[in-house]
Amino acid sequence: MALEHAAVAAWIVLLLAAWPYVQRVRHPATKMLAAYLVFVSTFSLVAGALFIGLTWLMGLTRIGRAADTPIGMVVFLALIFGVALLSARAYLERPPHQERLPS
């Protein structure tokens, strides 16, 4: 249960600290609010899917006990949030879609 609480707390802190990061990394043609919303949604979806998948996988194997230690918990969360950060950054660096919708 401590892993879930640590994950939620780290997720909230990362999303609050992401505003300056998004300002620095986003494509110049992308508006700031749109870039932040893309970052938050991509980061949250990837981190959530990885957390659920890896927690389930650790439950099936006996590796799950490694996340009970503080060092194991930090490594587990760093792995999840690192991959989520890299995937969200990939979306931020792309130029915005310029094509008009059909009317």
Residue, then its C-alpha position, 0 to 999 in steps of 0.5 A: m500500500a505504501l508503493e501506491h501512496a508514494a506513486v500518487a504523491a510523486w505523480i502530483v509533484l511531477l505534474l506541478a513541476a512540469w509547467p517550466y519543463v514544458q515551457r522549455v521543451r515544447h515546439p515553438a509553434t505549440k501554444m503553452l496550455a495545449a502543450y501542457l495538456v498533451f504532456v499531462s495526458t501522455f505522461s499520466l496514461v503511460a505512467g498509469a499503464l506501466f504502473i499497473g502492468l509492472t505491479w501485476l507482473m511483480g505480483l506474479t513473480r517473487i520480485g514484488r518484495a524488492a519494491d517493499t524497500p525504500i531503494g526498491m520503491v525509488v528505483f521502481l518509480a524512477l523507471i516508470f516516471g522516466v519512461a513516461l517523461l521520455s514518451a511525453r517529451a516526444y509528443l512535445e517536440r513535434p510541430p502542431h497539426q496544421e491541417r483544417l477540419p473538413s466543413 
